[in-house]
């Protein structure tokens, strides 16, 4: 999560590295058997979801010699860390954008001391200019020393996974296979996808976004225990969206917040998305979650949305937004059928993600940014730590 003042925003490889995506199957078929060694136990693990947690879990299991498959509902991997490469001359992160903890977490994901993780990151300067909108007026200040989040330079979270993780698990992924039923009543776990394909495994790691479970999109047999059901019922999962706008001139500070948002059930912030990039492009990001996102999401037509945002910026910056507008891109996570939302609200209590992280019958495990066994959630580092916790519980 990214914090500046009182606001929090939840959010690589070489800058010149293009992501390599595996060949997509036209039908959800089982991939060929891998050439890597398999544990002598002969166990098979299936991971549901190829986002940050799913890819990390698969990578760690491969390192342990486990026979693993990843069933992904969409046509590619990445989940909520996807990015856009053809908007300007640096990657635009449509989901998670920052590293919120020490960079050592990247090496922990790679899990190989012989690999030098060369991902470039940069922190913010204490003298960076930020602003607060108070009664319609800009009040400027320096960022100060309390902001420790790191920005990917010339890359993104997805670039990091492409560089260090994907090649080793690409042959384990099956796409366009949304799981509808998880039956863990027998000696093995049986999963049925939307095409009627049945998959079996000794153990399963569920990494789908929390909103998918909350909406009952996956049926569990037997049903989820009361503790899981109660946690899902209590969870306030924020809706969310991001908008990126290119301008011919930079007229804005590093971050802009709104004093009126204090105490709201959600967050809103404008920020310099081109910060730290080797680029002449001027790109302003808008991050929205919770109830503060809803007025923007209510504008069904994209033309209406961008007009609304430009008018908001024009009122703050004396018409500079409309005068210098070039192009924009919108990522509305509420419209993604296999995400449906952003993440668990920041103000939730830890018992919700803790309860949802609990294993079912020793065979069904949960990992992801919302299934953590810690007093923290809703960021990539939480997702990957949850993946490691699930793998360690399985095999140590």
Secondary structure, 3 states (H helix, E strand, C coil): CEEECCEEECCCCCCCCCCCCCCCCCCCCCCCCCCCCCCCCCCEEEEECCCHHHHHHHHHHHHCCCEEEEECCCCCCCHHHCEECCCCCCCEECCCCEECCCCHHHHHHHCCCCCCCCCCEEECCCCCEEEEEECCEEEEEECCCCCCCEEECCCCHHHHHHHHCHHHHHHHEECCCCEEEEECCCCCEEEEECCCCEEEECEEEECCCHHHHHCCCCEEECCCCHHHHHHHHHCCEECEEEEEEEECCCCCCCEEEEHHHCCCCEEEEEEECCCCCCCCCEEEEEEEEEHHHHHHHCCCCHHHHHHHHHHHHHHHCCCHHHHHEEEEEEEEHHHCCCCCCCEECCCCCHHHHHHHCCCECCCEEECCCCCCCCCCCCCHHHHHHHHHHHHHHHHC
